[in-house]
Amino acid sequence: MPSPAEPDAPPRLLVVVPAHDEERRLPACLTAVAAALERWGGRAEVVVNAHRCTDGTARMARATLRPGGPLSGLVVEDDTSATVGGVRDRAVRAALDRWSPDPCSTWLLSTDADSVVPAGWVASLLDAASARSAVAVAGLVELVDWRATSEARAAYDAIVRGGLTGPDTHDHAYAANLAVRLDAYLAVGGFPCVAHGEETALLTALAAAGWPVTSTRASVVRTSGRMPGRAREGLGQLLQQLTRP
């Protein structure tokens, strides 16, 4: 079974953010990512994949990911990826084409353009990985701006509670709050090119290959409860189903 490396230096981070027509929401996302990376203090790059955008998403991302700015990174304009899994993986591969990080001491952190990570995001995920000798950590999300009935909220809360497996563990998976060590990610082929559930498929592939994976309830990312969501059959569709009479 593969085992996690123990690098002497702090790990390098690669933060991947897919974005489809997210000019309005992306600034808050990147501001939060910048604050989290500043608090963590290590070396990091951010990749925004502007996927089939018809607004100013790419322009806004470039204005933020600029030399001397709060974030260092890369903007990809992707008009060819057909699935959300492909969009996420395309961002990772674009980063690897530009940089040459050591896979065993680099962590891929995944979030979404409609999400806001907490200031302690990096530490909460990497601390859980270190404590449990894992190469992948799944966090939780908190919905914001979800226009739902009390019955729909109760149904969603029941789904979340049903996945809580311990004081600090759960069996949920959200690409808006996920960390994977790069060598493990590459070993299983990365995010699969699927229309939804790419984070679950990635974690399943890692576990099947013998890589240790874990979860934490200490890391909670605020994410949009809009309906429908950007990804078909993703979280937004579940929320929409729960609100139907």
KEDO-63350 format. One record per residue (C-alpha): residue number from 0; residue in one letter; x, y, z. Coordinates in nm, 3 decimals. Layout:
# residues N
(pt NUM; 'A'; (X; Y; Z))
...
This chain:
# residues 245
(pt 0; 'M'; (0.000; 0.000; 0.000))
(pt 1; 'P'; (0.138; 0.347; -0.083))
(pt 2; 'S'; (0.223; 0.558; 0.218))
(pt 3; 'P'; (0.232; 0.934; 0.260))
(pt 4; 'A'; (0.562; 1.111; 0.227))
(pt 5; 'E'; (0.698; 1.318; 0.514))
(pt 6; 'P'; (0.855; 1.624; 0.349))
(pt 7; 'D'; (1.089; 1.835; 0.561))
(pt 8; 'A'; (0.972; 2.162; 0.407))
(pt 9; 'P'; (0.613; 2.286; 0.414))
(pt 10; 'P'; (0.419; 2.142; 0.122))
(pt 11; 'R'; (0.360; 2.344; -0.189))
(pt 12; 'L'; (-0.004; 2.413; -0.275))
(pt 13; 'L'; (-0.190; 2.417; -0.604))
(pt 14; 'V'; (-0.541; 2.561; -0.571))
(pt 15; 'V'; (-0.777; 2.482; -0.858))
(pt 16; 'V'; (-1.093; 2.686; -0.923))
(pt 17; 'P'; (-1.323; 2.605; -1.217))
(pt 18; 'A'; (-1.544; 2.894; -1.326))
(pt 19; 'H'; (-1.826; 2.920; -1.579))
(pt 20; 'D'; (-1.966; 3.272; -1.616))
(pt 21; 'E'; (-1.869; 3.356; -1.258))
(pt 22; 'E'; (-1.761; 3.720; -1.298))
(pt 23; 'R'; (-1.993; 3.821; -1.012))
(pt 24; 'R'; (-1.900; 3.551; -0.762))
(pt 25; 'L'; (-1.534; 3.489; -0.841))
(pt 26; 'P'; (-1.396; 3.800; -0.662))
(pt 27; 'A'; (-1.523; 3.681; -0.324))
(pt 28; 'C'; (-1.387; 3.333; -0.391))
(pt 29; 'L'; (-1.038; 3.454; -0.478))
(pt 30; 'T'; (-1.031; 3.706; -0.193))
(pt 31; 'A'; (-1.105; 3.425; 0.051))
(pt 32; 'V'; (-0.846; 3.196; -0.109))
(pt 33; 'A'; (-0.588; 3.475; -0.082))
(pt 34; 'A'; (-0.665; 3.520; 0.288))
(pt 35; 'A'; (-0.639; 3.146; 0.351))
(pt 36; 'L'; (-0.307; 3.120; 0.170))
(pt 37; 'E'; (-0.169; 3.426; 0.349))
(pt 38; 'R'; (-0.261; 3.277; 0.685))
(pt 39; 'W'; (-0.100; 2.945; 0.589))
(pt 40; 'G'; (0.215; 3.119; 0.468))
(pt 41; 'G'; (0.360; 2.857; 0.234))
(pt 42; 'R'; (0.427; 2.857; -0.137))
(pt 43; 'A'; (0.113; 2.838; -0.348))
(pt 44; 'E'; (-0.025; 2.891; -0.697))
(pt 45; 'V'; (-0.387; 2.931; -0.802))
(pt 46; 'V'; (-0.534; 2.816; -1.132))
(pt 47; 'V'; (-0.870; 2.944; -1.253))
(pt 48; 'N'; (-1.018; 2.751; -1.543))
(pt 49; 'A'; (-1.260; 2.987; -1.720))
(pt 50; 'H'; (-1.474; 2.726; -1.892))
(pt 51; 'R'; (-1.681; 2.838; -2.189))
(pt 52; 'C'; (-1.736; 3.180; -2.037))
(pt 53; 'T'; (-1.939; 3.451; -2.208))
(pt 54; 'D'; (-1.877; 3.717; -1.944))
(pt 55; 'G'; (-1.568; 3.877; -1.788))
(pt 56; 'T'; (-1.465; 3.581; -1.573))
(pt 57; 'A'; (-1.125; 3.534; -1.739))
(pt 58; 'R'; (-1.052; 3.908; -1.740))
(pt 59; 'M'; (-1.138; 3.939; -1.374))
(pt 60; 'A'; (-0.926; 3.636; -1.284))
(pt 61; 'R'; (-0.625; 3.775; -1.471))
(pt 62; 'A'; (-0.657; 4.106; -1.290))
(pt 63; 'T'; (-0.633; 3.917; -0.960))
(pt 64; 'L'; (-0.373; 3.653; -1.049))
(pt 65; 'R'; (-0.109; 3.905; -1.149))
(pt 66; 'P'; (0.261; 3.938; -1.061))
(pt 67; 'G'; (0.295; 4.132; -0.739))
(pt 68; 'G'; (-0.072; 4.084; -0.654))
(pt 69; 'P'; (-0.224; 3.898; -0.360))
(pt 70; 'L'; (-0.226; 3.572; -0.555))
(pt 71; 'S'; (0.018; 3.405; -0.790))
(pt 72; 'G'; (-0.134; 3.193; -1.058))
(pt 73; 'L'; (-0.265; 3.110; -1.399))
(pt 74; 'V'; (-0.588; 3.160; -1.592))
(pt 75; 'V'; (-0.692; 2.894; -1.843))
(pt 76; 'E'; (-0.956; 2.969; -2.104))
(pt 77; 'D'; (-1.105; 2.629; -2.173))
(pt 78; 'D'; (-1.356; 2.592; -2.455))
(pt 79; 'T'; (-1.312; 2.219; -2.511))
(pt 80; 'S'; (-1.363; 2.029; -2.183))
(pt 81; 'A'; (-1.700; 1.855; -2.191))
(pt 82; 'T'; (-1.751; 1.767; -1.823))
(pt 83; 'V'; (-1.690; 1.928; -1.487))
(pt 84; 'G'; (-1.441; 1.653; -1.405))
(pt 85; 'G'; (-1.255; 1.735; -1.724))
(pt 86; 'V'; (-1.255; 2.106; -1.638))
(pt 87; 'R'; (-1.096; 2.043; -1.300))
(pt 88; 'D'; (-0.835; 1.807; -1.441))
(pt 89; 'R'; (-0.756; 2.047; -1.726))
(pt 90; 'A'; (-0.669; 2.313; -1.468))
(pt 91; 'V'; (-0.433; 2.074; -1.291))
(pt 92; 'R'; (-0.260; 1.970; -1.614))
(pt 93; 'A'; (-0.221; 2.334; -1.720))
(pt 94; 'A'; (-0.050; 2.406; -1.391))
(pt 95; 'L'; (0.187; 2.112; -1.436))
(pt 96; 'D'; (0.273; 2.237; -1.785))
(pt 97; 'R'; (0.379; 2.568; -1.634))
(pt 98; 'W'; (0.533; 2.461; -1.305))
(pt 99; 'S'; (0.728; 2.152; -1.203))
(pt 100; 'P'; (0.639; 2.082; -0.841))
(pt 101; 'D'; (0.749; 1.773; -0.651))
(pt 102; 'P'; (0.433; 1.558; -0.654))
(pt 103; 'C'; (0.514; 1.400; -0.318))
(pt 104; 'S'; (0.527; 1.737; -0.140))
(pt 105; 'T'; (0.257; 1.923; -0.332))
(pt 106; 'W'; (-0.109; 1.932; -0.234))
(pt 107; 'L'; (-0.391; 2.001; -0.473))
(pt 108; 'L'; (-0.671; 2.198; -0.308))
(pt 109; 'S'; (-1.001; 2.216; -0.490))
(pt 110; 'T'; (-1.280; 2.470; -0.449))
(pt 111; 'D'; (-1.544; 2.639; -0.665))
(pt 112; 'A'; (-1.593; 2.990; -0.798))
(pt 113; 'D'; (-1.924; 3.024; -0.612))
(pt 114; 'S'; (-1.765; 2.927; -0.281))
(pt 115; 'V'; (-1.586; 3.111; 0.000))
(pt 116; 'V'; (-1.322; 2.919; 0.194))
(pt 117; 'P'; (-1.250; 2.996; 0.562))
(pt 118; 'A'; (-0.926; 3.160; 0.674))
(pt 119; 'G'; (-0.809; 2.833; 0.829))
(pt 120; 'W'; (-0.893; 2.628; 0.521))
(pt 121; 'V'; (-0.544; 2.503; 0.441))
(pt 122; 'A'; (-0.450; 2.412; 0.797))
(pt 123; 'S'; (-0.779; 2.233; 0.868))
(pt 124; 'L'; (-0.737; 2.006; 0.566))
(pt 125; 'L'; (-0.364; 1.941; 0.595))
(pt 126; 'D'; (-0.381; 1.890; 0.971))
(pt 127; 'A'; (-0.643; 1.619; 0.921))
(pt 128; 'A'; (-0.427; 1.455; 0.655))
(pt 129; 'S'; (-0.122; 1.460; 0.880))
(pt 130; 'A'; (-0.308; 1.332; 1.187))
(pt 131; 'R'; (-0.446; 1.034; 0.993))
(pt 132; 'S'; (-0.156; 0.975; 0.752))
(pt 133; 'A'; (-0.388; 1.036; 0.458))
(pt 134; 'V'; (-0.324; 1.162; 0.107))
(pt 135; 'A'; (-0.675; 1.299; 0.054))
(pt 136; 'V'; (-0.913; 1.488; 0.280))
(pt 137; 'A'; (-1.278; 1.576; 0.216))
(pt 138; 'G'; (-1.430; 1.871; 0.400))
(pt 139; 'L'; (-1.788; 1.991; 0.434))
(pt 140; 'V'; (-1.989; 2.280; 0.290))
(pt 141; 'E'; (-2.241; 2.525; 0.430))
(pt 142; 'L'; (-2.512; 2.647; 0.196))
(pt 143; 'V'; (-2.573; 3.019; 0.152))
(pt 144; 'D'; (-2.844; 3.198; -0.045))
(pt 145; 'W'; (-3.055; 2.884; -0.074))
(pt 146; 'R'; (-3.417; 2.978; -0.126))
(pt 147; 'A'; (-3.589; 2.678; 0.022))
(pt 148; 'T'; (-3.885; 2.585; 0.234))
(pt 149; 'S'; (-3.839; 2.469; 0.590))
(pt 150; 'E'; (-3.929; 2.117; 0.474))
(pt 151; 'A'; (-3.657; 2.121; 0.207))
(pt 152; 'R'; (-3.401; 2.249; 0.457))
(pt 153; 'A'; (-3.497; 1.976; 0.701))
(pt 154; 'A'; (-3.460; 1.713; 0.428))
(pt 155; 'Y'; (-3.116; 1.845; 0.331))
(pt 156; 'D'; (-3.003; 1.861; 0.694))
(pt 157; 'A'; (-3.110; 1.499; 0.735))
(pt 158; 'I'; (-2.896; 1.398; 0.438))
(pt 159; 'V'; (-2.595; 1.578; 0.586))
(pt 160; 'R'; (-2.648; 1.428; 0.933))
(pt 161; 'G'; (-2.684; 1.082; 0.781))
(pt 162; 'G'; (-2.332; 1.109; 0.643))
(pt 163; 'L'; (-2.165; 1.206; 0.971))
(pt 164; 'T'; (-1.965; 0.904; 1.079))
(pt 165; 'G'; (-1.772; 1.027; 1.384))
(pt 166; 'P'; (-1.678; 1.330; 1.591))
(pt 167; 'D'; (-1.460; 1.462; 1.307))
(pt 168; 'T'; (-1.540; 1.239; 1.008))
(pt 169; 'H'; (-1.810; 1.199; 0.746))
(pt 170; 'D'; (-1.871; 1.023; 0.415))
(pt 171; 'H'; (-1.965; 1.327; 0.207))
(pt 172; 'A'; (-1.753; 1.458; -0.080))
(pt 173; 'Y'; (-1.756; 1.811; -0.220))
(pt 174; 'A'; (-1.516; 1.935; -0.485))
(pt 175; 'A'; (-1.562; 2.279; -0.327))
(pt 176; 'N'; (-1.366; 2.154; -0.025))
(pt 177; 'L'; (-1.114; 1.886; -0.108))
(pt 178; 'A'; (-0.741; 1.828; -0.072))
(pt 179; 'V'; (-0.538; 1.557; -0.248))
(pt 180; 'R'; (-0.164; 1.506; -0.255))
(pt 181; 'L'; (-0.043; 1.544; -0.611))
(pt 182; 'D'; (0.142; 1.214; -0.644))
(pt 183; 'A'; (-0.168; 1.022; -0.538))
(pt 184; 'Y'; (-0.385; 1.233; -0.770))
(pt 185; 'L'; (-0.163; 1.156; -1.068))
(pt 186; 'A'; (-0.132; 0.788; -0.979))
(pt 187; 'V'; (-0.505; 0.731; -1.026))
(pt 188; 'G'; (-0.543; 0.955; -1.330))
(pt 189; 'G'; (-0.684; 1.263; -1.156))
(pt 190; 'F'; (-1.043; 1.386; -1.169))
(pt 191; 'P'; (-1.228; 1.158; -1.411))
(pt 192; 'C'; (-1.410; 1.315; -1.705))
(pt 193; 'V'; (-1.758; 1.271; -1.564))
(pt 194; 'A'; (-2.051; 1.511; -1.566))
(pt 195; 'H'; (-2.098; 1.500; -1.188))
(pt 196; 'G'; (-1.962; 1.322; -0.882))
(pt 197; 'E'; (-1.601; 1.367; -0.992))
(pt 198; 'E'; (-1.485; 1.420; -0.634))
(pt 199; 'T'; (-1.652; 1.099; -0.515))
(pt 200; 'A'; (-1.506; 0.907; -0.809))
(pt 201; 'L'; (-1.158; 1.042; -0.733))
(pt 202; 'L'; (-1.175; 0.946; -0.366))
(pt 203; 'T'; (-1.311; 0.603; -0.456))
(pt 204; 'A'; (-1.025; 0.546; -0.701))
(pt 205; 'L'; (-0.769; 0.650; -0.442))
(pt 206; 'A'; (-0.910; 0.415; -0.180))
(pt 207; 'A'; (-0.931; 0.129; -0.430))
(pt 208; 'A'; (-0.565; 0.179; -0.518))
(pt 209; 'G'; (-0.463; 0.162; -0.152))
(pt 210; 'W'; (-0.407; 0.531; -0.087))
(pt 211; 'P'; (-0.535; 0.636; 0.258))
(pt 212; 'V'; (-0.818; 0.889; 0.245))
(pt 213; 'T'; (-1.002; 1.066; 0.525))
(pt 214; 'S'; (-1.249; 1.344; 0.597))
(pt 215; 'T'; (-1.289; 1.626; 0.845))
(pt 216; 'R'; (-1.577; 1.823; 0.990))
(pt 217; 'A'; (-1.336; 2.099; 1.096))
(pt 218; 'S'; (-1.317; 2.243; 0.742))
(pt 219; 'V'; (-1.640; 2.404; 0.620))
(pt 220; 'V'; (-1.660; 2.605; 0.297))
(pt 221; 'R'; (-1.953; 2.836; 0.230))
(pt 222; 'T'; (-2.101; 2.754; -0.111))
(pt 223; 'S'; (-2.391; 2.882; -0.315))
(pt 224; 'G'; (-2.728; 2.716; -0.281))
(pt 225; 'R'; (-2.841; 2.842; -0.622))
(pt 226; 'M'; (-3.075; 2.631; -0.829))
(pt 227; 'P'; (-2.992; 2.492; -1.071))
(pt 228; 'G'; (-2.619; 2.473; -1.017))
(pt 229; 'R'; (-2.354; 2.501; -1.285))
(pt 230; 'A'; (-2.300; 2.123; -1.300))
(pt 231; 'R'; (-2.584; 1.904; -1.416))
(pt 232; 'E'; (-2.688; 1.650; -1.154))
(pt 233; 'G'; (-2.465; 1.819; -0.897))
(pt 234; 'L'; (-2.548; 1.982; -0.564))
(pt 235; 'G'; (-2.772; 2.242; -0.728))
(pt 236; 'Q'; (-2.991; 1.975; -0.880))
(pt 237; 'L'; (-3.024; 1.794; -0.547))
(pt 238; 'L'; (-3.135; 2.118; -0.384))
(pt 239; 'Q'; (-3.384; 2.176; -0.664))
(pt 240; 'Q'; (-3.527; 1.828; -0.619))
(pt 241; 'L'; (-3.570; 1.886; -0.246))
(pt 242; 'T'; (-3.768; 2.205; -0.307))
(pt 243; 'R'; (-4.015; 2.047; -0.547))
(pt 244; 'P'; (-4.367; 1.986; -0.406))
